[in-house]
């Protein structure tokens, strides 16, 4: 599900949005879609970003990605 914001972003949300990590090609994508050769470095960037931002700013794919990683570790 995608969250849509009809009004302008508040300053704190805009700051968080503008600081989201980008891939080496300058795009922001979910870790589910990052090419395998780039995943480790991009995941490290996201880990740092998530650690420095409140959970309310996190994209919706973050929690499913965590569950995905836990499932992969069990296998």
Secondary structure as the mmCIF struct_conf table of DSSP 4:
data_model
#
loop_
_struct_conf.conf_type_id
_struct_conf.id
_struct_conf.beg_label_comp_id
_struct_conf.beg_label_asym_id
_struct_conf.beg_label_seq_id
_struct_conf.end_label_comp_id
_struct_conf.end_label_asym_id
_struct_conf.end_label_seq_id
BEND BEND1 UNK A 7 UNK A 7
HELX_LH_PP_P HELX_LH_PP_P1 UNK A 8 UNK A 10
HELX_RH_AL_P HELX_RH_AL_P1 UNK A 11 UNK A 18
TURN_TY1_P TURN_TY1_P1 UNK A 19 UNK A 19
TURN_TY1_P TURN_TY1_P2 UNK A 24 UNK A 25
BEND BEND2 UNK A 26 UNK A 26
HELX_RH_3T_P HELX_RH_3T_P1 UNK A 31 UNK A 33
BEND BEND3 UNK A 34 UNK A 34
HELX_RH_AL_P HELX_RH_AL_P2 UNK A 36 UNK A 52
BEND BEND4 UNK A 53 UNK A 53
HELX_RH_3T_P HELX_RH_3T_P2 UNK A 55 UNK A 57
BEND BEND5 UNK A 58 UNK A 58
TURN_TY1_P TURN_TY1_P3 UNK A 60 UNK A 60
HELX_RH_AL_P HELX_RH_AL_P3 UNK A 61 UNK A 74
#
